[in-house]
């Protein structure tokens, strides 16, 4: 058991380190962009610590710089509404105490959720969530501090290709779950909805719309059972044969 524990944690640490390196660089870019937009250094650091919302922080800085702080708050709430189903999916992985639930909710990100759900439910999933959550939180805030100090030297993460690291990492983590046929059908339907809605809806809304694919299993279960096949009796009249029915 101890060997399995160490092996599982080592695998999580290795995978988190790969995404954490990209998060460090993107965090540095956020720090530089926020300072360049006129946000004070202390406010930039506080946003990464207290808000910790990744893409929503970039969007908020742009809206605040444009003079729309209220729009920044509303857009951030809408964009991060996806954490509601994340919390339902994680269940007891956050813990049972109130302090664990509050802190775990703050550390909940797409990446930490994917790391946790890639592990079996129970202690292993709980360890994976907390390892990923804490380490990625530290990487993001360390990157923000570097960006604040370095100014514009961090560059644009899209120009460096770092923006592709997060979806690629998430796809790799979710691949084992796609072995299940029903899960694969729901994932493909959700991806199709998001792709079709991307040109039509603001950023963040296509992801929320993709959650509608979760209704597919419920609709499949509500379908009426198929009627039993009809067979012809000796007189040639068709009749249905039920399980356990014996003809005389």
C-alpha positions as CSV (number, residue, x, y, z in Angstrom):
1,X,0.0,0.0,0.0
2,X,2.8,2.4,0.9
3,X,4.5,1.7,-2.5
4,X,1.3,2.3,-4.4
5,X,0.7,5.5,-2.4
6,X,4.2,6.9,-3.3
7,X,3.9,5.8,-6.9
8,X,0.5,7.5,-7.3
9,X,1.7,10.7,-5.7
10,X,4.8,10.7,-7.8
11,X,2.8,10.5,-10.9
12,X,0.5,13.4,-9.8
13,X,3.5,15.5,-9.0
14,X,5.2,14.8,-12.3
15,X,2.0,15.7,-14.3
16,X,1.3,18.8,-12.1
17,X,4.9,20.0,-12.7
18,X,4.4,20.0,-16.4
19,X,1.2,22.1,-16.3
20,X,2.6,24.2,-13.4
21,X,5.5,25.3,-15.6
22,X,3.1,26.7,-18.2
23,X,0.9,28.2,-15.4
24,X,4.0,29.9,-14.0
25,X,4.7,31.6,-17.4
26,X,1.1,32.5,-18.0
27,X,0.9,34.0,-14.5
28,X,4.0,36.1,-15.2
29,X,2.3,37.3,-18.4
30,X,-0.8,38.3,-16.3
31,X,1.3,40.2,-13.8
32,X,3.0,42.1,-16.6
33,X,-0.3,42.8,-18.4
34,X,-2.0,44.0,-15.3
35,X,0.8,46.4,-14.3
36,X,1.0,47.7,-17.9
37,X,-2.8,48.3,-17.8
38,X,-2.4,50.6,-14.7
39,X,-3.3,48.2,-12.0
40,X,-1.2,48.7,-8.8
41,X,1.3,45.9,-8.0
42,X,-0.4,45.2,-4.7
43,X,-3.8,44.9,-6.4
44,X,-2.4,42.5,-9.1
45,X,-0.9,40.3,-6.4
46,X,-4.0,40.4,-4.3
47,X,-6.2,39.4,-7.3
48,X,-4.1,36.3,-8.0
49,X,-4.3,35.3,-4.4
50,X,-7.9,36.2,-3.5
51,X,-9.6,35.7,-6.9
52,X,-7.4,33.1,-8.5
53,X,-9.4,32.7,-11.7
54,X,-6.9,32.6,-14.5
55,X,-8.7,33.7,-17.7
56,X,-11.2,35.6,-15.8
57,X,-8.4,37.7,-14.3
58,X,-7.1,38.6,-17.8
59,X,-10.7,39.6,-18.8
60,X,-11.2,41.6,-15.6
61,X,-8.0,43.6,-16.1
62,X,-9.1,44.5,-19.7
63,X,-12.6,45.6,-18.6
64,X,-11.2,47.6,-15.6
65,X,-8.7,49.3,-17.9
66,X,-11.7,50.1,-20.2
67,X,-13.5,51.7,-17.3
68,X,-16.1,48.9,-16.7
69,X,-15.4,47.5,-13.2
70,X,-19.0,46.3,-12.8
71,X,-18.8,44.4,-16.1
72,X,-15.6,42.8,-14.9
73,X,-17.3,41.4,-11.8
74,X,-20.3,40.1,-13.7
75,X,-18.3,38.6,-16.5
76,X,-16.0,36.9,-14.0
77,X,-19.0,35.4,-12.1
78,X,-20.5,34.1,-15.4
79,X,-17.2,32.7,-16.7
80,X,-16.5,30.8,-13.4
81,X,-20.1,29.5,-13.1
82,X,-18.6,26.2,-14.4
83,X,-17.2,25.6,-10.9
84,X,-20.7,24.7,-9.7
85,X,-20.8,21.3,-11.6
86,X,-17.1,20.9,-10.7
87,X,-18.0,20.9,-7.0
88,X,-20.8,18.4,-7.6
89,X,-18.4,16.1,-9.5
90,X,-15.7,16.2,-6.9
91,X,-18.0,15.5,-4.0
92,X,-16.1,14.4,-1.0
93,X,-12.7,14.9,-2.6
94,X,-12.5,18.4,-1.0
95,X,-13.0,17.0,2.5
96,X,-15.8,17.1,5.1
97,X,-14.8,20.0,7.4
98,X,-16.0,23.6,6.6
99,X,-12.5,24.9,6.4
100,X,-11.6,22.2,3.9
101,X,-14.6,22.9,1.8
102,X,-13.9,26.7,1.7
103,X,-10.2,26.3,0.9
104,X,-10.8,23.5,-1.6
105,X,-13.4,25.6,-3.4
106,X,-10.9,28.4,-3.7
107,X,-8.2,26.0,-5.1
108,X,-10.7,24.4,-7.5
109,X,-9.6,24.9,-11.1
110,X,-10.1,23.1,-14.4
111,X,-6.7,21.4,-14.0
112,X,-7.1,20.4,-10.3
113,X,-10.5,19.0,-11.1
114,X,-9.2,17.0,-14.0
115,X,-6.3,15.6,-11.9
116,X,-8.7,14.6,-9.2
117,X,-11.3,13.0,-11.4
118,X,-8.6,11.0,-13.2
119,X,-8.1,9.1,-10.0
120,X,-10.4,6.6,-8.3
121,X,-12.9,8.0,-5.8
122,X,-11.7,8.0,-2.2
123,X,-8.4,8.9,-0.5
124,X,-6.4,8.7,-3.8
125,X,-8.7,11.3,-5.5
126,X,-8.5,13.5,-2.4
127,X,-4.7,13.5,-2.4
128,X,-4.6,14.2,-6.1
129,X,-6.9,17.2,-5.8
130,X,-5.0,18.8,-2.9
131,X,-1.6,18.2,-4.4
132,X,-2.7,19.7,-7.7
133,X,-4.7,22.5,-6.1
134,X,-1.9,23.7,-3.8
135,X,1.0,23.4,-6.3
136,X,-0.9,25.1,-9.1
137,X,-2.0,27.9,-6.8
138,X,1.6,28.5,-5.8
139,X,2.8,28.4,-9.4
140,X,0.2,30.9,-10.5
141,X,1.0,33.4,-7.7
142,X,4.7,32.9,-8.1
143,X,4.3,33.7,-11.8
144,X,2.2,36.8,-11.1
145,X,5.0,38.1,-8.8
146,X,7.6,37.5,-11.5
147,X,5.5,39.3,-14.0
148,X,4.9,42.3,-11.7
149,X,8.7,42.6,-11.1
150,X,9.7,41.9,-14.8
151,X,7.1,44.2,-16.3
152,X,6.5,43.6,-20.0
153,X,9.5,41.2,-20.4
154,X,7.2,38.1,-19.9
155,X,5.6,38.5,-23.3
156,X,2.2,37.3,-24.6
157,X,1.5,33.6,-23.7
158,X,-0.4,33.2,-27.0
159,X,2.7,34.2,-28.9
160,X,4.8,31.7,-27.0
161,X,2.2,28.9,-27.5
162,X,1.7,28.5,-23.8
163,X,-2.1,29.1,-24.1
164,X,-2.2,25.6,-25.8
165,X,-0.6,23.9,-22.8
166,X,-3.7,23.9,-20.6
167,X,-6.2,22.4,-23.1
168,X,-3.6,19.8,-24.2
169,X,-2.9,18.9,-20.6
170,X,-6.6,18.6,-19.8
171,X,-7.2,16.4,-22.8
172,X,-4.5,14.1,-21.8
173,X,-5.9,13.8,-18.3
174,X,-9.4,13.1,-19.5
175,X,-8.5,10.5,-22.2
176,X,-8.8,7.5,-19.8
177,X,-12.4,8.5,-18.9
178,X,-13.4,8.4,-22.5
179,X,-13.1,4.6,-22.6
180,X,-16.6,4.4,-21.3
181,X,-19.1,4.6,-24.2
182,X,-21.7,6.8,-22.5
183,X,-19.0,9.2,-21.2
184,X,-17.5,9.4,-24.7
185,X,-20.9,10.2,-26.2
186,X,-21.6,13.0,-23.7
187,X,-18.1,14.4,-24.2
188,X,-18.4,14.5,-28.0
189,X,-21.9,16.1,-27.8
190,X,-20.7,18.8,-25.4
191,X,-17.6,19.5,-27.5
192,X,-19.9,19.8,-30.6
193,X,-22.2,22.3,-28.8
194,X,-19.2,24.4,-27.6
195,X,-17.7,24.5,-31.1
196,X,-21.0,25.5,-32.8
197,X,-21.7,28.2,-30.1
198,X,-18.2,29.7,-30.1
199,X,-18.8,32.1,-33.0
200,X,-22.1,33.2,-31.7
201,X,-21.7,33.6,-27.9
202,X,-19.2,35.6,-25.7
203,X,-16.2,33.8,-24.2
204,X,-17.1,31.4,-21.4
205,X,-20.7,30.8,-22.5
206,X,-20.0,28.0,-25.0
207,X,-18.4,26.0,-22.2
208,X,-21.5,26.5,-20.0
209,X,-23.7,25.5,-23.0
210,X,-21.7,22.3,-23.4
211,X,-23.0,21.2,-20.0
212,X,-26.4,20.6,-21.7
213,X,-24.9,17.4,-23.0
214,X,-25.1,15.9,-19.5
215,X,-28.8,15.5,-20.1
216,X,-28.2,12.8,-22.7
217,X,-28.0,9.9,-20.2
218,X,-31.2,11.1,-18.5
219,X,-33.1,11.2,-21.8
220,X,-31.8,7.8,-22.7
221,X,-33.1,6.3,-19.4
222,X,-36.5,7.8,-19.9
223,X,-37.1,6.1,-23.3
224,X,-39.9,3.6,-23.1
225,X,-38.8,-0.1,-23.3
226,X,-39.0,-1.7,-26.7
227,X,-42.2,-3.8,-27.3
228,X,-41.6,-7.5,-27.3
229,X,-41.3,-9.1,-30.7
230,X,-44.4,-10.7,-32.2
231,X,-44.5,-14.3,-33.3
232,X,-47.0,-16.2,-35.3
233,X,-49.0,-19.0,-33.5
234,X,-50.3,-22.1,-35.2
235,X,-53.3,-20.3,-36.6
236,X,-51.1,-17.6,-38.2
237,X,-52.2,-14.8,-35.9
238,X,-49.5,-12.6,-34.5
239,X,-49.1,-12.3,-30.8
240,X,-46.4,-11.0,-28.4
241,X,-44.4,-13.5,-26.3
242,X,-43.5,-12.3,-22.9
243,X,-40.6,-13.6,-20.8
244,X,-41.6,-16.8,-19.1
245,X,-44.8,-17.3,-21.2
246,X,-45.3,-20.8,-22.3
247,X,-47.7,-21.7,-25.2
248,X,-50.1,-24.6,-24.7
